[in-house]
């Protein structure tokens, strides 16, 4: 029996089928749009020479039927659809747009038939049609649309912030609960008493960022779940019809947890491939009919990649090319497209799977392992079935890429290129490959031979196509709390978020308070829990540089308002006997957060009240005079010097950590630390040690309660380690016994 790839070529291209004049006649008829003649010849072949059904003829006939369904619109039907958006559209407009390539059509049996999802592609690719629709909408007057409560780029920015301020690439967990139904059309002729119905429904993989899969219910029949890691994971149900008058319907309800994935990618850390390894060999080869290194593919790879050898750079160049050159369009059913990647590269259009297959094919041809992944996107708005890809680069392994989501409209390049190497948490991963056997195997020709999202169903061994059944998906997505804590806004305009670690321990109505500046609240929560803090904690996290902290806290009342609001909140919480009284007060900052401490320490009452400060790679300073003289600004350093002396005398506590970053034009955290070490008369000594986390300590300086820890690393990621390891700095704070 010939491969599925060859069968797909029968109906949609000039590819060879079987030898002989009869095959040439069928093929020529299909190319000419004479489907009736081709169907007559194929029906004559339905019984083979041995009397058995000719599977190839059956499938070819079915593909022709599917093409008819794809191109089901007559000119009058398309005109009626268009007039809903462009009331004055005419048949001449349709002819003009078709001849200009703006409408997808096919001539079948002498009649022009239009793609059933038009005019959606017309509005994507023809400015005139889109503008006329816009004018018609304006003339019709304003319409009320529900306000958008979910903005994708805002979500992506939050994911990046969480990942960069924590020590993990997987952040923002969501618990999804999905109910999926598949229902056969009422009155279907195959629905008879005693008929055997076999149904395959989509089911989640346990895969890296997608975990904790749980089946809630499924039926009718005993569910059979494909093993985890099966390329296309299914939940199989089998049912014998007892009453043909009742609806034939299958359903499955399940839960899973997914996380956004944002590894820190750096081309300098990409490693060459071990070309003898399975990941490389199996995922850099052709896999006809959809992954073929045609002359066009080879030419494009040479143009896009050139002489580049770095695998991460090569993959990124290909990703950007696909994003910029393969425009999204509503697509035909994949069972009627002979080669998905070639369709993308020749027409420069395609939907998510076609765009993804183009990326995979170009990557493989460039020597970058790549593979298919698909399922559903479960965003609060715009949910749908969806395909994307993965590519392989050491030391990260398999990385996601979604060229269909492409380049986001955002000023931050990290957000703009988020979907190269990263992924949001709103995904249901069902498939780790395409066109693989289901579990248990399905013998009839699948409705979707390549992908698997909507499900598959057959009755007494005969496949039911999408026009013979319907599906529905309902879901809820709930954030998974990162810690068993609730934050509460405190201070003017809720500038801070107050929470109580599970180890919070007041002393007769007296509470210690730690205020963290410039770190994601989720990370502060996790760090406080890990360190076992007995203090209440306030997180103040503002966008921008040090000025965004120094200016508001230049108001001498703001810190007092935050403290007062926190005590009032604690008094009414029921956790302590009111009124709450302040015990020890610690201020900690990362990076730009030192701006708040600089402003606060200028106020004498606050200086006296604060028991300790922590500066996690966080004390920068301008120069007084030319930068090459490296003379620190005395005014900006004055209060930090005073506090360092108090700590060295054991009257206060001060911890400074610093990286080896050397910013241009102003003093680094190493320089400011050296300044304070000299001021108190301490001495920096070599003290190599590993940790915390991925950090590598190289020096230490101590005197009394004044501590400086120097760490290696001069890159942004090394700077980020100082906030990812907040728990280690919190654990070093002096504590009062409850």
C-alpha positions as CSV (number, residue, x, y, z in Angstrom):
1,X,0.0,0.0,0.0
2,X,1.3,3.4,-0.9
3,X,2.2,6.0,1.7
4,X,-0.2,8.7,2.9
5,X,2.2,11.2,1.4
6,X,1.6,9.8,-2.1
7,X,-2.2,9.7,-1.5
8,X,-2.1,13.4,-0.6
9,X,-0.4,14.1,-3.9
10,X,-3.2,12.4,-5.9
11,X,-5.8,15.1,-5.3
12,X,-3.8,18.2,-5.1
13,X,-0.7,18.3,-7.3
14,X,1.1,16.8,-10.2
15,X,2.8,14.2,-8.0
16,X,3.0,10.6,-9.3
17,X,0.4,8.2,-8.1
18,X,0.4,4.9,-10.0
19,X,2.0,4.1,-13.3
20,X,0.1,4.0,-16.5
21,X,-2.2,6.0,-18.7
22,X,-5.2,5.5,-16.4
23,X,-3.3,7.3,-13.6
24,X,-2.3,10.1,-15.9
25,X,-5.9,10.5,-17.0
26,X,-7.1,10.8,-13.4
27,X,-4.3,13.2,-12.5
28,X,-4.9,15.4,-15.6
29,X,-8.6,15.6,-14.8
30,X,-7.9,16.7,-11.2
31,X,-5.4,19.4,-12.4
32,X,-8.0,20.6,-14.9
33,X,-10.7,20.8,-12.2
34,X,-12.7,18.0,-13.9
35,X,-13.5,16.3,-10.6
36,X,-16.5,14.4,-12.0
37,X,-14.4,12.6,-14.5
38,X,-11.7,11.8,-12.0
39,X,-14.3,10.6,-9.5
40,X,-15.8,8.3,-12.2
41,X,-12.5,6.8,-12.9
42,X,-11.7,6.3,-9.2
43,X,-15.1,4.7,-8.5
44,X,-14.3,2.2,-11.2
45,X,-11.2,1.3,-9.2
46,X,-13.0,0.8,-5.9
47,X,-12.9,-3.0,-6.3
48,X,-9.4,-4.2,-6.9
49,X,-8.4,-7.2,-9.1
50,X,-8.7,-9.5,-6.1
51,X,-12.2,-8.2,-5.2
52,X,-10.9,-6.4,-2.2
53,X,-11.6,-2.6,-1.7
54,X,-8.9,-0.4,-3.3
55,X,-7.8,1.7,-0.4
56,X,-6.0,4.2,-2.5
57,X,-9.1,4.9,-4.7
58,X,-11.2,5.3,-1.5
59,X,-8.8,7.8,0.0
60,X,-8.5,9.7,-3.2
61,X,-12.2,10.0,-3.6
62,X,-12.5,11.2,0.0
63,X,-9.8,13.8,-0.5
64,X,-11.7,15.1,-3.5
65,X,-14.8,15.3,-1.4
66,X,-12.9,17.3,1.2
67,X,-11.6,19.7,-1.4
68,X,-15.2,20.3,-2.5
69,X,-16.1,21.1,1.1
70,X,-13.1,23.5,1.4
71,X,-14.3,25.3,-1.8
72,X,-18.0,25.2,-1.1
73,X,-18.9,28.8,-1.8
74,X,-20.5,29.9,-5.1
75,X,-20.0,33.4,-6.3
76,X,-23.5,34.3,-5.1
77,X,-22.9,32.8,-1.7
78,X,-19.7,34.7,-1.3
79,X,-21.4,37.9,-2.4
80,X,-24.0,37.4,0.3
81,X,-21.3,37.0,2.9
82,X,-19.4,40.1,1.7
83,X,-22.5,42.3,1.8
84,X,-22.7,41.8,5.5
85,X,-19.6,43.9,5.8
86,X,-19.5,45.8,2.5
87,X,-23.1,46.5,1.6
88,X,-22.3,48.0,-1.8
89,X,-20.0,45.2,-3.0
90,X,-20.7,43.9,-6.6
91,X,-20.0,40.8,-8.6
92,X,-17.4,42.9,-10.5
93,X,-15.6,43.5,-7.2
94,X,-15.4,39.8,-6.6
95,X,-14.0,39.2,-10.1
96,X,-11.5,41.9,-9.7
97,X,-10.3,40.6,-6.3
98,X,-10.1,37.0,-7.6
99,X,-8.1,38.0,-10.6
100,X,-5.7,40.0,-8.4
101,X,-5.1,37.0,-6.1
102,X,-7.1,38.4,-3.2
103,X,-9.7,35.6,-3.1
104,X,-8.8,31.9,-2.7
105,X,-10.7,29.9,-5.3
106,X,-10.7,26.7,-7.4
107,X,-12.4,25.8,-10.6
108,X,-14.3,22.6,-10.1
109,X,-16.3,21.0,-12.8
110,X,-16.4,24.2,-14.8
111,X,-17.6,26.4,-11.9
112,X,-15.5,28.9,-9.9
113,X,-15.8,27.9,-6.2
114,X,-14.5,30.0,-3.4
115,X,-12.8,28.9,-0.1
116,X,-15.4,28.5,2.5
117,X,-13.6,30.8,5.0
118,X,-13.5,33.7,2.7
119,X,-13.7,36.7,2.9
120,X,-11.4,36.5,6.0
121,X,-8.3,36.2,3.8
122,X,-9.5,38.9,1.4
123,X,-9.5,41.3,4.3
124,X,-6.0,40.2,5.3
125,X,-4.4,40.8,1.9
126,X,-6.4,43.4,0.0
127,X,-6.2,46.9,1.4
128,X,-9.1,48.1,-0.7
129,X,-11.5,45.5,0.7
130,X,-10.3,46.2,4.2
131,X,-10.8,49.9,3.8
132,X,-14.3,49.6,2.4
133,X,-15.3,47.4,5.3
134,X,-13.9,50.0,7.6
135,X,-15.9,52.8,6.0
136,X,-19.0,50.7,6.2
137,X,-18.5,50.1,9.9
138,X,-18.0,53.9,10.4
139,X,-21.2,54.6,8.5
140,X,-23.1,52.1,10.6
141,X,-22.2,54.0,13.8
142,X,-20.4,52.9,16.9
143,X,-20.8,49.4,18.3
144,X,-20.4,48.3,21.9
145,X,-17.7,45.7,22.4
146,X,-16.7,44.2,25.7
147,X,-13.6,45.7,27.2
148,X,-10.4,43.7,26.8
149,X,-9.3,42.5,30.2
150,X,-6.4,40.4,28.9
151,X,-3.5,42.0,27.0
152,X,-1.0,39.5,25.7
153,X,2.0,41.8,25.7
154,X,1.3,42.8,29.3
155,X,1.2,39.2,30.3
156,X,4.5,38.5,28.5
157,X,6.2,41.4,30.2
158,X,5.1,40.0,33.5
159,X,6.4,36.6,32.6
160,X,9.8,38.1,31.7
161,X,9.9,40.0,35.0
162,X,9.0,37.0,37.0
163,X,11.6,34.8,35.3
164,X,14.4,37.3,35.5
165,X,13.8,38.0,39.2
166,X,13.6,34.3,40.1
167,X,15.9,31.4,39.9
168,X,13.7,29.3,37.5
169,X,12.7,29.5,33.9
170,X,9.2,28.2,34.7
171,X,6.9,30.8,36.2
172,X,3.3,31.9,36.5
173,X,1.7,28.4,36.9
174,X,-2.0,28.1,35.8
175,X,-4.3,25.2,36.6
176,X,-6.5,24.5,33.6
177,X,-9.7,22.5,33.7
178,X,-11.0,21.4,30.3
179,X,-14.2,19.7,29.2
180,X,-14.2,18.5,25.6
181,X,-17.2,17.0,23.7
182,X,-17.6,15.3,20.4
183,X,-21.1,14.7,19.0
184,X,-22.2,12.9,15.9
185,X,-24.8,14.7,13.8
186,X,-28.3,13.7,14.6
187,X,-29.8,11.3,12.1
188,X,-26.5,10.1,10.8
189,X,-27.1,7.0,8.6
190,X,-24.4,4.9,10.3
191,X,-26.0,5.4,13.8
192,X,-27.7,2.1,14.1
193,X,-28.4,-0.3,17.0
194,X,-25.4,-2.5,17.5
195,X,-23.0,-0.3,15.7
196,X,-19.5,0.0,17.2
197,X,-18.3,3.6,17.7
198,X,-14.6,4.3,18.3
199,X,-13.6,7.8,19.4
200,X,-10.2,9.4,20.1
201,X,-10.2,12.6,22.1
202,X,-7.2,15.0,22.8
203,X,-5.4,14.5,26.1
204,X,-2.6,16.5,27.7
205,X,1.0,15.4,27.7
206,X,3.2,15.5,30.9
207,X,5.9,17.5,29.3
208,X,8.4,19.9,31.1
209,X,6.3,22.9,31.8
210,X,3.0,21.0,31.6
211,X,2.5,18.7,34.6
212,X,0.0,17.2,37.1
213,X,-2.4,15.9,34.5
214,X,-5.6,14.4,36.0
215,X,-8.6,12.8,34.4
216,X,-11.8,13.9,36.1
217,X,-14.3,12.0,34.0
218,X,-14.8,10.4,30.5
219,X,-17.4,8.4,28.7
220,X,-19.3,6.5,27.5
221,X,-17.1,3.5,27.7
222,X,-13.9,2.8,29.7
223,X,-11.2,5.4,28.8
224,X,-7.9,4.2,27.5
225,X,-5.2,6.9,27.8
226,X,-2.2,6.8,25.5
227,X,1.1,6.4,27.4
228,X,2.7,9.7,28.2
229,X,5.2,10.7,25.5
230,X,3.1,9.0,22.8
231,X,3.6,11.4,19.8
232,X,-0.1,12.2,19.6
233,X,-1.7,11.6,23.0
234,X,-5.3,10.4,23.0
235,X,-8.1,9.4,25.3
236,X,-9.8,6.5,23.5
237,X,-13.4,5.5,24.1
238,X,-15.4,2.7,22.5
239,X,-19.2,2.4,22.6
240,X,-21.8,0.0,21.2
241,X,-25.0,1.8,20.2
242,X,-27.9,0.4,22.2
243,X,-30.6,2.9,21.2
244,X,-30.1,4.6,17.8
245,X,-32.6,7.3,18.7
246,X,-30.3,8.8,21.3
247,X,-27.5,11.2,20.5
248,X,-24.0,9.7,20.1
249,X,-21.8,11.9,22.2
250,X,-18.4,11.5,23.9
251,X,-16.9,13.7,26.5
252,X,-13.7,14.0,28.6
253,X,-12.9,16.3,31.5
254,X,-9.4,16.8,32.7
255,X,-7.1,19.1,34.6
256,X,-3.4,20.0,34.2
257,X,-1.0,22.7,35.3
258,X,1.1,24.7,32.8
259,X,3.8,27.3,33.4
260,X,5.2,30.0,31.2
261,X,8.7,29.1,30.1
262,X,11.4,31.8,29.9
263,X,15.0,30.4,29.9
264,X,17.8,33.0,29.7
265,X,19.2,32.5,26.2
266,X,22.7,33.8,25.3
267,X,24.2,33.0,21.9
268,X,27.7,33.0,23.5
269,X,26.7,30.0,25.6
270,X,25.3,28.0,22.7
271,X,27.3,24.8,22.2
272,X,28.1,22.8,19.0
273,X,26.0,19.7,18.3
274,X,27.0,16.2,18.9
275,X,26.0,15.1,15.4
276,X,26.0,11.4,16.3
277,X,23.3,12.0,19.0
278,X,19.6,10.9,18.4
279,X,18.3,14.4,18.9
280,X,20.4,15.7,16.1
281,X,20.1,12.8,13.6
282,X,16.4,12.2,13.9
283,X,15.4,15.9,13.7
284,X,17.7,17.2,10.9
285,X,16.5,14.8,8.2
286,X,13.8,15.1,5.6
287,X,10.4,13.6,6.3
288,X,8.3,13.7,3.1
289,X,5.9,14.9,2.1
290,X,6.0,17.9,4.4
291,X,9.7,18.2,5.2
292,X,11.6,18.1,2.0
293,X,14.9,20.0,1.2
294,X,13.8,21.3,-2.2
295,X,16.0,23.6,-4.2
296,X,13.9,26.5,-2.9
297,X,14.5,25.4,0.7
298,X,18.2,25.1,0.1
299,X,18.4,28.5,-1.6
300,X,16.5,30.2,1.2
301,X,18.7,28.6,3.9
302,X,21.8,29.8,2.2
303,X,20.3,33.4,2.0
304,X,19.0,33.4,5.6
305,X,21.8,31.7,7.5
306,X,24.8,32.3,5.3
307,X,28.1,31.2,6.9
308,X,26.7,31.4,10.5
309,X,27.6,28.5,12.6
310,X,26.1,29.4,16.0
311,X,23.0,27.2,16.3
312,X,21.0,29.7,18.4
313,X,21.8,32.5,15.9
314,X,20.9,30.3,13.0
315,X,17.5,29.4,14.5
316,X,16.8,33.1,15.3
317,X,17.6,34.2,11.8
318,X,15.2,31.6,10.4
319,X,12.5,32.5,13.0
320,X,12.7,36.2,12.1
321,X,12.6,35.4,8.4
322,X,9.4,33.3,8.8
323,X,7.8,35.9,10.9
324,X,8.5,38.6,8.4
325,X,7.8,36.7,5.2
326,X,5.1,34.1,5.8
327,X,1.9,36.0,6.4
328,X,-0.9,34.3,8.4
329,X,-4.0,33.2,6.5
330,X,-7.0,31.0,7.1
331,X,-6.0,27.6,5.7
332,X,-7.4,24.6,3.9
333,X,-7.7,21.3,5.8
334,X,-4.2,19.8,6.0
335,X,-5.4,16.5,4.5
336,X,-5.8,18.4,1.2
337,X,-2.3,20.1,1.2
338,X,0.4,17.9,-0.3
339,X,3.4,19.7,1.4
340,X,2.8,22.1,4.2
341,X,6.3,23.7,4.2
342,X,6.3,24.1,0.4
343,X,2.9,25.7,0.5
344,X,4.3,28.3,2.9
345,X,7.5,29.0,1.0
346,X,5.9,29.2,-2.4
347,X,2.8,31.3,-1.6
348,X,4.4,33.1,1.4
349,X,1.1,32.5,3.3
350,X,-0.2,29.9,5.8
351,X,-1.8,29.3,9.1
352,X,0.0,28.3,12.3
353,X,0.9,24.8,11.3
354,X,2.0,25.8,7.8
355,X,4.2,28.6,9.3
356,X,5.5,26.2,11.9
357,X,6.3,23.5,9.3
358,X,8.2,26.1,7.3
359,X,10.3,27.0,10.3
360,X,11.0,23.3,11.1
361,X,12.0,22.5,7.5
362,X,14.3,25.5,7.2
363,X,15.9,24.7,10.6
364,X,16.5,21.1,9.6
365,X,18.0,22.1,6.3
366,X,20.3,24.5,8.2
367,X,21.5,21.7,10.6
368,X,19.3,22.9,13.5
369,X,17.2,20.0,15.0
370,X,13.5,21.0,14.9
371,X,10.2,19.3,15.4
372,X,6.4,19.8,15.7
373,X,4.4,20.5,18.7
374,X,0.7,21.3,18.9
375,X,-2.6,21.3,20.9
376,X,-4.6,24.3,22.0
377,X,-4.1,27.8,23.1
378,X,-6.3,28.6,26.1
379,X,-6.0,32.3,26.5
380,X,-8.8,34.2,28.1
381,X,-9.6,35.7,24.7
382,X,-8.8,34.2,21.3
383,X,-8.6,30.6,22.4
384,X,-8.3,28.0,19.5
385,X,-6.5,24.9,18.4
386,X,-2.9,25.8,17.6
387,X,0.4,24.5,16.2
388,X,4.0,25.6,17.0
389,X,7.5,24.2,16.9
390,X,10.5,23.3,19.0
391,X,14.2,23.6,18.1
392,X,17.2,22.1,19.9
393,X,20.2,24.0,21.2
394,X,22.6,23.0,23.9
395,X,22.8,23.6,26.9
396,X,19.1,24.4,27.0
397,X,17.8,21.4,25.0
398,X,14.4,21.7,23.3
399,X,13.2,25.3,23.1
400,X,9.7,26.4,21.9
401,X,9.2,28.7,18.8
402,X,5.8,30.0,17.7
403,X,6.2,31.8,14.3
404,X,2.5,32.2,14.1
405,X,2.4,34.4,17.2
406,X,5.5,36.0,15.7
407,X,6.9,39.3,16.6
408,X,4.8,41.2,19.2
409,X,4.0,44.9,18.8
410,X,6.1,46.1,21.8
411,X,9.0,48.5,22.4
412,X,10.9,46.0,24.6
413,X,12.8,43.6,22.3
414,X,12.4,40.8,24.9
415,X,8.6,41.1,24.6
416,X,8.8,41.6,20.8
417,X,10.8,38.3,20.3
418,X,9.2,36.4,23.3
419,X,8.0,33.5,21.2
420,X,11.5,32.6,20.0
421,X,12.7,30.2,22.7
422,X,10.0,31.0,25.2
423,X,6.3,30.2,25.8
424,X,3.3,31.5,27.7
425,X,1.3,29.4,30.2
426,X,-1.9,29.3,28.1
427,X,-1.1,26.1,26.2
428,X,-2.5,22.6,26.1
429,X,0.2,20.4,24.7
430,X,-1.3,17.3,23.0
431,X,1.1,16.4,20.2
432,X,4.9,16.1,20.3
433,X,5.0,15.2,16.6
434,X,2.7,15.1,13.5
435,X,1.3,12.3,11.4
436,X,1.9,9.5,13.9
437,X,-0.2,6.5,14.7
438,X,-2.9,7.0,17.3
439,X,-3.3,4.8,20.4
440,X,-4.9,2.4,19.8
441,X,-4.4,2.6,16.0
442,X,-7.1,3.9,13.8
443,X,-7.5,1.9,10.6
444,X,-9.8,4.2,8.6
445,X,-8.4,7.4,6.8
446,X,-8.2,10.1,9.5
447,X,-10.1,13.3,9.3
448,X,-6.7,15.0,10.1
449,X,-3.9,12.7,9.1
450,X,-1.2,15.1,10.3
451,X,-2.4,17.0,13.4
452,X,-4.6,15.8,16.2
453,X,-6.7,18.4,18.1
454,X,-10.4,18.0,17.4
455,X,-10.4,14.3,17.8
456,X,-11.3,11.4,15.5
457,X,-14.3,9.1,15.3
458,X,-15.4,6.1,13.2
459,X,-18.5,3.9,13.2
460,X,-18.1,0.2,12.2
461,X,-14.7,1.0,10.7
462,X,-15.8,4.0,8.6
463,X,-14.3,7.4,9.4
464,X,-16.6,10.3,10.0
465,X,-15.3,13.6,8.7
466,X,-15.8,17.1,10.2
467,X,-19.1,17.7,8.3
468,X,-20.5,14.6,10.1
469,X,-19.9,15.6,13.7
470,X,-19.3,18.6,15.9
471,X,-17.0,19.5,18.8
472,X,-17.0,21.9,21.8
473,X,-14.4,22.9,24.3
474,X,-15.0,24.6,27.6
475,X,-12.2,25.5,30.0
476,X,-11.3,27.5,33.1
477,X,-7.8,28.7,34.0
478,X,-6.9,29.6,37.6
479,X,-3.5,30.9,38.7
480,X,-1.7,28.6,41.1
481,X,-0.6,30.5,44.2
482,X,3.1,30.7,44.5
483,X,2.8,30.6,48.2
484,X,0.0,30.2,50.8
485,X,0.0,34.0,51.3
486,X,-2.3,36.9,50.5
487,X,-0.9,40.3,49.8
488,X,-2.6,43.5,50.8
489,X,-2.0,46.9,49.4
490,X,-0.5,49.4,51.8
491,X,0.6,53.0,51.6
492,X,-0.7,55.8,49.4
493,X,-2.2,54.4,46.2
494,X,-1.3,50.9,47.3
495,X,2.4,51.5,46.6
496,X,3.4,48.5,48.6
497,X,2.1,44.9,49.0
498,X,2.1,43.5,52.5
499,X,2.1,39.8,53.3
500,X,2.9,37.6,56.3
501,X,5.2,34.6,55.8
502,X,4.0,31.4,57.4
503,X,6.9,31.8,59.9
504,X,5.6,35.3,60.9
505,X,6.0,35.7,64.7
506,X,5.0,38.9,66.5
507,X,6.2,39.6,70.0
508,X,3.3,40.8,72.3
509,X,1.9,43.0,69.6
510,X,5.3,44.1,68.3
511,X,6.2,43.2,64.8
512,X,9.4,43.4,62.8
513,X,9.0,44.8,59.3
514,X,11.1,44.2,56.2
515,X,10.5,46.5,53.1
516,X,11.9,45.2,49.8
517,X,12.5,47.6,47.0
518,X,12.7,46.5,43.3
519,X,11.8,42.8,43.1
520,X,8.8,41.0,41.8
521,X,6.3,40.4,44.6
522,X,6.0,36.7,43.9
523,X,9.7,36.3,44.3
524,X,9.8,38.3,47.5
525,X,7.0,36.1,48.9
526,X,8.9,32.9,47.9
527,X,12.2,34.3,49.3
528,X,10.6,35.3,52.7
529,X,9.1,31.8,53.0
530,X,12.4,30.1,52.1
531,X,14.3,32.2,54.6
532,X,11.8,31.6,57.4
533,X,11.4,35.3,58.1
534,X,9.5,36.1,61.3
535,X,9.0,39.7,60.1
536,X,6.0,41.1,58.1
537,X,7.2,41.9,54.6
538,X,6.3,44.8,52.2
539,X,7.2,44.6,48.6
540,X,7.5,47.8,46.6
541,X,8.3,47.2,43.0
542,X,8.2,50.1,40.5
543,X,9.2,50.2,36.8
544,X,12.1,52.3,35.7
545,X,15.5,53.2,37.1
546,X,16.7,54.6,40.5
547,X,14.9,57.9,39.9
548,X,11.5,56.0,40.0
549,X,12.3,55.2,43.7
550,X,14.3,58.3,44.8
551,X,11.7,60.8,43.6
552,X,8.6,59.4,45.4
553,X,10.6,58.6,48.6
554,X,12.0,62.1,48.5
555,X,8.7,62.9,50.2
556,X,9.7,62.6,53.9
557,X,6.2,61.3,54.7
558,X,6.0,58.4,52.3
559,X,7.9,55.8,54.3
560,X,6.1,56.7,57.4
561,X,2.8,56.3,55.6
562,X,3.8,52.8,54.4
563,X,4.8,51.8,57.9
564,X,1.7,53.2,59.5
565,X,-0.6,51.6,56.9
566,X,1.1,48.3,57.4
567,X,0.7,48.4,61.2
568,X,-3.0,49.4,60.8
569,X,-3.5,46.5,58.4
570,X,-1.9,44.1,60.9
571,X,-4.0,45.5,63.8
572,X,-7.2,44.7,61.9
573,X,-6.0,41.3,60.6
574,X,-6.7,39.3,63.7
575,X,-3.2,37.9,63.7
576,X,-2.0,40.1,66.6
577,X,-3.5,42.0,69.5
578,X,-4.0,45.6,68.4
579,X,-2.6,48.1,68.2
580,X,0.4,46.7,66.3
581,X,3.7,48.3,67.3
582,X,6.9,48.4,65.2
583,X,9.9,46.4,66.3
584,X,12.9,46.1,64.1
585,X,12.9,47.8,60.6
586,X,14.9,46.5,57.7
587,X,15.1,48.0,54.2
588,X,16.5,45.9,51.4
589,X,17.0,46.7,47.7
590,X,18.0,45.2,44.5
591,X,19.4,47.1,41.5
592,X,17.5,50.4,41.0
593,X,15.8,50.1,44.4
594,X,18.8,51.8,46.1
595,X,17.2,55.1,45.0
596,X,14.6,54.7,47.7
597,X,17.2,54.0,50.4
598,X,19.3,57.1,49.4
599,X,16.2,59.3,49.8
600,X,15.1,57.7,53.0
601,X,18.5,57.8,54.8
602,X,18.6,61.6,54.3
603,X,15.7,61.9,56.9
604,X,17.3,61.8,60.4
605,X,14.3,60.2,62.1
606,X,14.3,57.3,59.5
607,X,18.1,56.9,59.7
608,X,17.8,56.4,63.5
609,X,14.7,54.1,63.2
610,X,16.2,51.7,60.6
611,X,18.0,48.7,62.2
612,X,19.6,47.4,59.0
613,X,19.8,47.6,55.2
614,X,20.7,45.1,52.5
615,X,22.0,46.3,49.1
616,X,21.8,43.3,46.7
617,X,24.0,44.5,43.8
618,X,22.2,47.7,44.3
619,X,24.4,50.7,45.2
620,X,25.5,52.8,42.2
621,X,26.8,56.3,42.3
622,X,27.6,59.1,39.9
623,X,31.1,60.6,39.7
624,X,32.2,64.0,41.0
625,X,34.2,65.2,38.1
626,X,35.5,63.3,35.1
627,X,34.6,59.6,35.0
628,X,38.2,58.6,34.5
629,X,39.1,60.0,37.9
630,X,36.6,57.6,39.6
631,X,35.8,60.1,42.4
632,X,32.5,59.2,43.9
633,X,29.9,61.9,44.5
634,X,30.3,62.8,48.2
635,X,26.8,64.0,48.7
636,X,25.2,60.8,47.2
637,X,27.4,58.6,49.3
638,X,27.3,60.5,52.6
639,X,24.4,58.7,54.3
640,X,25.6,55.3,53.2
641,X,29.0,56.1,54.7
642,X,27.4,57.1,58.0
643,X,25.3,53.9,58.0
644,X,28.3,51.8,57.2
645,X,30.2,53.2,60.2
646,X,27.2,52.5,62.5
647,X,27.1,48.9,61.3
648,X,30.9,48.5,61.7
649,X,30.4,49.7,65.3
650,X,27.7,47.0,65.7
651,X,24.9,49.7,66.2
652,X,23.2,48.8,62.9
653,X,23.4,46.0,60.3
654,X,24.5,46.4,56.7
655,X,25.0,43.7,54.1
656,X,26.3,44.6,50.6
657,X,26.5,42.1,47.7
658,X,28.0,43.0,44.4
659,X,28.8,41.5,41.0
660,X,31.7,42.4,38.7
661,X,29.6,44.5,36.3
662,X,31.2,47.7,35.1
663,X,28.6,50.2,33.9
664,X,29.7,53.0,31.6
665,X,29.9,56.6,33.0
666,X,29.1,55.9,36.7
667,X,30.4,54.0,39.7
668,X,29.8,50.3,39.8
669,X,28.6,48.3,42.8
670,X,32.1,47.1,43.3
671,X,33.4,50.7,43.5
672,X,30.8,51.8,46.0
673,X,31.5,48.7,48.1
674,X,35.3,49.5,48.0
675,X,34.5,53.0,49.1
676,X,32.5,51.9,52.1
677,X,35.1,49.2,53.0
678,X,37.7,51.9,53.1
679,X,35.5,54.3,55.2
680,X,35.0,51.7,58.0
681,X,38.6,50.4,57.9
682,X,37.7,46.9,56.9
683,X,39.8,44.7,54.6
684,X,38.7,42.8,51.5
685,X,40.0,39.2,51.5
686,X,39.9,36.4,49.0
687,X,37.1,34.0,50.0
688,X,36.2,31.7,47.0
689,X,33.0,29.7,47.5
690,X,30.1,28.4,45.4
691,X,26.6,29.6,46.0
692,X,24.0,30.6,46.7
693,X,22.4,29.3,43.6
694,X,24.6,29.7,40.5
695,X,26.7,32.4,42.2
696,X,30.4,32.2,42.7
697,X,31.8,34.2,45.6
698,X,35.3,35.5,45.3
699,X,35.9,38.1,48.1
700,X,34.6,39.1,51.5
701,X,35.0,42.0,53.9
702,X,33.6,42.3,57.5
703,X,33.8,44.5,60.5
704,X,31.3,44.4,63.3
705,X,27.8,44.1,61.6
706,X,29.2,45.5,58.3
707,X,29.4,42.8,55.6
708,X,30.4,42.9,51.9
709,X,30.3,39.8,49.7
710,X,31.9,40.1,46.3
711,X,30.8,37.7,43.4
712,X,32.1,36.9,40.0
713,X,30.2,37.7,36.8
714,X,29.9,40.8,34.7
715,X,26.8,40.0,32.6
716,X,23.1,40.8,33.1
717,X,22.4,37.3,34.2
718,X,25.0,37.6,36.9
719,X,23.4,40.8,38.1
720,X,20.1,39.0,38.2
721,X,21.4,36.2,40.5
722,X,21.5,38.8,43.3
723,X,17.7,39.1,43.3
724,X,17.1,35.4,42.5
725,X,18.9,34.6,45.8
726,X,17.1,37.1,48.0
727,X,16.3,34.3,50.4
728,X,20.0,33.9,51.2
729,X,20.4,37.5,52.1
730,X,17.2,37.5,54.2
731,X,18.5,34.5,56.1
732,X,21.5,36.4,57.2
733,X,19.5,39.2,58.9
734,X,19.7,39.4,62.7
735,X,16.5,38.3,64.4
736,X,14.7,38.9,67.6
737,X,13.3,35.8,69.3
738,X,9.5,35.8,69.5
